[in-house]
Amino acid sequence: MKKTTIIALLILVTLPLVAQDRLIRVDSESKAWRKNDSQVALFEREKLRLLMPQDAAFGVECVPSFSPEWTLTYDSLNHALVYKIAEKSIWYSTYHALHKNKKIGKKRYKSVLRKRPKDYVAPDVKTYSLAITPTQVQNLRELWTTAVSTAEDKEVFILDGTKWEYFINGQLAKSHRSKNVLVKFTNELAESVRMGNVSRKDSLFAAYQTVIKGLTTASEPEVLEPGTVRRLIVVNGTPLADSTGYVSDLGVNERVYFNRRQQTIRSISFLREEEPKRAYAEKYGVKVKDMIVEYTTEADTHCDAYVREHPELMQKLRHVEGYVLDEEGKPWADVWVWVEGKSRMGDGTASDSTGHFAFWVSPTDETLAANNGLSYVSKIKITDTPITIRMKRSR
């Protein structure tokens, strides 16, 4: 009988001993995991296994930037709110199981996949529950449904990188018109469950219509003082003229933005201190309320346009092209496609309005990955013929 691979082991729900339930030993001879899994897929699987109750009818999943993940869901069997939080970050636990630091210089290291996975210890999870009334269930269902139905953008992150996903009836929303009112309500409700505070929970439900109003009513535009912007985007020392409308979410959008200009990102800096704000105000005559985001870029020497302008590069590189389609076969624009395993921010390209993508890679590169903010596809084999990448717009 063949030994079980890491994928099969990671989805086991019960093991004979408590220690074994947390310590999942990996088959040292298994190689299939490298072809069939990725760190993102492993993280998603573990997050689901550890944090999502089997009887969760609807709820919210929160993936903070630098702290453990948690969920707040409605348990339809026990008629209770359930708050589950990992004691350690699931993301970093799975990452360290599958990656190691490889020395590439005297003081330089890069993260690479292990030849075989390291023994993985799942983080402990704390679970809290608090009963809610049938009326409160209806209130919460109405609130969650409103959050999903009013979602305008399926890939938006709060400024600190925290990702919120509200789900109900198989539908999902990662953002909504007025994030703050719903996020505040969700945080306070989760804290009420954690503390077992019934009166606080009841008072929140008594005001739930205020949250719905905040989701369904367009917020008033913020009025800033003349000559003031909330955020200033600076590229190679020059402020963007459209800084106030530019959204940087540390993800697909900014890569697409620069890729369209045949540039790749070299570095990013976030300046929140008053001194650089004053310096920019004196130099450019614009005051910054929130922060300055500085980018340095360089020519994207692997983009299709650049290489065709420098034909000598064609002898050293390999051309890759294809199409990104959704579940219905419709073309999908602005999906980021890149060489899997490359860490540089510009090793890739974005699909255009027809779903087409094209760029140049090293002859030794073997696979691509793609990200549209809703789903992630990896292990896409590079071929000399056009590649078709199919991705899901929803769960």
Rosetta blueprint (number, residue, H / E / L):
1 M L
2 K L
3 K L
4 T L
5 T L
6 I H
7 I H
8 A H
9 L H
10 L H
11 I L
12 L L
13 V L
14 T L
15 L L
16 P L
17 L L
18 V H
19 A H
20 Q H
21 D H
22 R H
23 L E
24 I E
25 R L
26 V L
27 D L
28 S L
29 E L
30 S L
31 K L
32 A H
33 W H
34 R H
35 K H
36 N H
37 D L
38 S L
39 Q H
40 V H
41 A H
42 L H
43 F H
44 E H
45 R H
46 E H
47 K H
48 L H
49 R H
50 L H
51 L H
52 M L
53 P L
54 Q L
55 D L
56 A E
57 A E
58 F E
59 G E
60 V E
61 E E
62 C E
63 V E
64 P L
65 S L
66 F L
67 S L
68 P L
69 E L
70 W E
71 T E
72 L E
73 T E
74 Y E
75 D E
76 S L
77 L L
78 N L
79 H L
80 A E
81 L E
82 V E
83 Y E
84 K E
85 I E
86 A E
87 E L
88 K L
89 S L
90 I H
91 W H
92 Y H
93 S H
94 T H
95 Y H
96 H H
97 A H
98 L H
99 H E
100 K E
101 N E
102 K E
103 K E
104 I L
105 G L
106 K L
107 K L
108 R L
109 Y E
110 K E
111 S E
112 V E
113 L E
114 R L
115 K L
116 R L
117 P L
118 K L
119 D L
120 Y E
121 V E
122 A L
123 P L
124 D L
125 V E
126 K E
127 T E
128 Y E
129 S E
130 L E
131 A E
132 I L
133 T L
134 P H
135 T H
136 Q H
137 V H
138 Q H
139 N H
140 L H
141 R H
142 E H
143 L H
144 W H
145 T H
146 T H
147 A H
148 V H
149 S H
150 T L
151 A L
152 E L
153 D L
154 K L
155 E L
156 V L
157 F L
158 I L
159 L L
160 D L
161 G L
162 T L
163 K E
164 W E
165 E E
166 Y E
167 F E
168 I E
169 N L
170 G L
171 Q E
172 L E
173 A E
174 K L
175 S L
176 H L
177 R L
178 S L
179 K H
180 N H
181 V H
182 L H
183 V H
184 K H
185 F H
186 T H
187 N H
188 E H
189 L H
190 A H
191 E H
192 S H
193 V H
194 R H
195 M H
196 G L
197 N L
198 V H
199 S H
200 R H
201 K H
202 D H
203 S H
204 L H
205 F H
206 A H
207 A L
208 Y H
209 Q H
210 T H
211 V H
212 I H
213 K H
214 G H
215 L H
216 T H
217 T L
218 A L
219 S L
220 E L
221 P L
222 E L
223 V L
224 L L
225 E L
226 P L
227 G L
228 T E
229 V E
230 R E
231 R E
232 L E
233 I E
234 V E
235 V E
236 N L
237 G L
238 T E
239 P E
240 L L
241 A L
242 D L
243 S H
244 T H
245 G H
246 Y L
247 V L
248 S L
249 D L
250 L L
251 G L
252 V H
253 N H
254 E H
255 R H
256 V H
257 Y H
258 F H
259 N H
260 R L
261 R L
262 Q L
263 Q E
264 T E
265 I E
266 R E
267 S E
268 I E
269 S E
270 F E
271 L E
272 R L
273 E L
274 E H
275 E H
276 P H
277 K H
278 R H
279 A H
280 Y H
281 A H
282 E H
283 K H
284 Y H
285 G L
286 V L
287 K E
288 V E
289 K E
290 D E
291 M E
292 I E
293 V E
294 E E
295 Y E
296 T E
297 T E
298 E E
299 A E
300 D L
301 T L
302 H L
303 C E
304 D H
305 A H
306 Y H
307 V H
308 R H
309 E H
310 H L
311 P H
312 E H
313 L H
314 M H
315 Q H
316 K L
317 L L
318 R E
319 H E
320 V E
321 E E
322 G E
323 Y E
324 V E
325 L E
326 D L
327 E L
328 E L
329 G L
330 K L
331 P E
332 W L
333 A L
334 D L
335 V L
336 W E
337 V E
338 W E
339 V E
340 E L
341 G L
342 K L
343 S L
344 R L
345 M L
346 G L
347 D L
348 G E
349 T E
350 A E
351 S L
352 D L
353 S L
354 T L
355 G L
356 H E
357 F E
358 A E
359 F E
360 W E
361 V E
362 S L
363 P L
364 T L
365 D L
366 E L
367 T E
368 L E
369 A E
370 A E
371 N E
372 N L
373 G L
374 L L
375 S L
376 Y E
377 V E
378 S E
379 K E
380 I E
381 K E
382 I L
383 T L
384 D L
385 T L
386 P L
387 I E
388 T E
389 I E
390 R E
391 M L
392 K L
393 R L
394 S L
395 R L
